[in-house]
Amino acid sequence: MGAGENKLYYGDNLDVLRRHIRDESVDPIYLDPLFQSGQDYNASFRAPDGSRAPAQVRAFKDTWTWGHEAASNYDDVIEIGGDLASAMAAMRSFLGECDLLAYLAMMARRLRELHRVLKPSGSLYLHCDPRASHYLKTLLDATFGPYCFRNEHMAASALADEVWAVSEDA
């Protein structure tokens, strides 16, 4: 892909990164992954008159479980070694083989590839759920280096309002 050319890929970003994106060729990267919400999300359809039709199809699944695929993701990260493998091993040690570790193993493989394709002067912006952000920051530090973090932006959300409401009443 030459300068000024844009392409839209459809599919698993890990496969796209590995097969189509050159080393140190991307800047910036905006990453808006699944949030480990534990829910399935559906695409709803509308009838010709604009009313909601009863038909739905699952758009994507944001449910992670520890199993064969998660163990394979984890093993891939560990085999390569380095700081990311050490961070994942530490997380497995204290989290155990749980749904959150399955999510983090999936993300770790992608962060490694994003590091490979990001230009040395590039920036990565990660939009993530606050319930996993501290774990993802650790993986980012292990991938990009602990001194590469520049800033954090926190947006207000309905979830944040609920959490603060509970905190204030406690």
C-alpha positions in Angstrom: 0.0 0.0 0.0 1.6 3.3 -1.1 1.5 6.7 0.5 -2.0 8.2 0.5 -3.7 4.9 -0.1 -6.4 3.7 2.2 -7.8 0.2 2.6 -10.6 -1.1 4.7 -10.2 -4.7 5.9 -12.9 -6.9 7.2 -12.1 -9.7 9.6 -10.0 -10.6 12.6 -7.5 -7.7 13.1 -4.8 -10.2 14.2 -4.9 -11.9 10.8 -5.1 -8.6 8.9 -2.1 -7.2 10.9 0.0 -10.3 10.2 -0.8 -10.7 6.5 -1.2 -7.2 5.2 0.4 -4.6 7.4 4.2 -3.8 7.1 6.5 -3.2 10.0 6.6 0.4 11.3 4.1 1.6 8.8 1.1 2.9 10.8 0.5 6.1 12.7 -1.7 6.7 14.6 -3.4 3.5 15.9 -6.8 3.9 17.5 -7.8 0.7 19.3 -11.4 0.2 20.4 -11.5 -3.5 21.3 -14.3 -5.5 22.8 -14.7 -4.6 26.5 -14.9 -8.0 28.2 -18.5 -7.1 29.1 -19.8 -10.7 29.2 -22.6 -9.9 26.8 -23.7 -10.6 23.2 -24.7 -7.7 21.1 -27.4 -8.0 18.4 -28.1 -6.0 15.3 -31.8 -5.1 15.2 -33.7 -4.6 11.9 -36.4 -2.2 11.1 -39.5 -2.8 9.1 -40.1 -0.8 5.9 -42.3 1.6 7.9 -39.4 2.3 10.3 -40.8 0.3 13.2 -38.6 -2.2 15.0 -38.8 -5.6 13.4 -38.6 -8.7 15.6 -35.7 -10.1 13.6 -32.3 -9.8 15.1 -28.9 -11.3 14.4 -25.9 -11.5 16.7 -23.5 -8.8 15.7 -20.7 -9.9 18.0 -20.0 -11.7 21.2 -18.1 -10.0 24.0 -17.9 -13.0 26.2 -14.6 -14.6 27.0 -14.0 -17.9 28.7 -10.9 -19.8 29.6 -10.6 -22.8 27.3 -8.6 -24.2 24.4 -8.6 -21.0 22.4 -7.6 -18.8 25.4 -4.9 -21.3 26.4 -3.6 -21.2 22.8 -3.5 -17.4 22.8 -1.7 -17.4 26.2 0.8 -20.0 25.0 1.6 -18.0 21.8 2.5 -15.0 24.0 4.6 -17.1 26.4 6.5 -18.8 23.6 7.8 -15.5 22.2 9.1 -14.5 25.6 10.1 -11.0 26.7 8.4 -8.6 29.1 4.9 -9.3 27.6 5.3 -13.0 28.4 6.5 -12.2 31.9 3.5 -9.9 32.5 1.0 -12.5 31.2 2.7 -15.2 33.4 2.3 -12.9 36.4 -1.3 -12.2 35.7 -2.0 -16.0 35.3 -0.3 -16.5 38.6 -2.6 -14.2 40.5 -5.8 -14.2 38.4 -5.8 -17.9 37.6 -7.3 -19.4 34.4 -10.4 -17.1 34.3 -12.5 -15.2 31.8 -10.5 -12.0 32.3 -7.2 -13.9 31.6 -8.8 -15.2 28.4 -9.6 -11.6 27.3 -6.1 -10.4 28.2 -4.4 -13.3 26.3 -6.4 -12.3 23.2 -5.4 -8.6 23.7 -1.7 -9.4 24.3 -1.4 -11.1 20.9 -2.8 -8.1 19.2 -0.8 -5.6 21.2 2.4 -7.4 20.1 1.3 -7.0 16.4 0.3 -3.4 16.9 3.8 -2.7 18.3 5.3 -4.2 15.2 3.3 -2.1 12.8 3.4 1.2 14.7 6.0 3.8 13.4 8.7 4.6 16.0 7.3 8.1 16.2 3.7 6.8 16.3 0.9 7.0 18.9 -1.5 4.4 20.0 -4.9 5.4 21.5 -6.7 2.7 23.5 -10.4 3.0 24.3 -11.1 0.4 27.0 -13.4 -0.6 29.8 -12.4 0.7 33.2 -12.8 -2.8 34.6 -9.9 -4.0 32.5 -7.9 -0.8 32.0 -5.3 -1.4 34.7 -4.5 -4.8 33.3 -4.3 -3.5 29.8 -2.0 -0.7 30.9 0.3 -3.3 32.3 0.3 -5.2 29.0 0.9 -1.9 27.2 3.9 -1.1 29.5 5.3 -4.6 28.9 4.8 -4.2 25.1 5.9 -0.6 24.4 8.0 0.1 27.5 7.0 1.6 30.9 8.0 5.1 29.9 5.9 5.4 26.7 2.6 6.1 28.5 1.7 9.8 27.9 -1.8 10.5 29.1 -5.2 9.1 30.1 -8.5 10.5 29.3 -11.5 9.4 31.3 -15.0 10.0 30.0 -18.1 10.1 32.1 -20.5 7.2 31.5 -23.6 5.7 32.9 -21.5 3.0 34.5 -19.3 5.6 36.2 -22.4 7.4 37.6 -23.7 4.1 39.1 -20.3 3.4 40.7 -20.0 6.9 42.2 -23.6 6.8 43.4 -22.9 3.6 45.3 -19.6 5.0 46.6 -21.2 8.1 47.9 -23.9 6.2 49.8 -21.4 3.8 51.4 
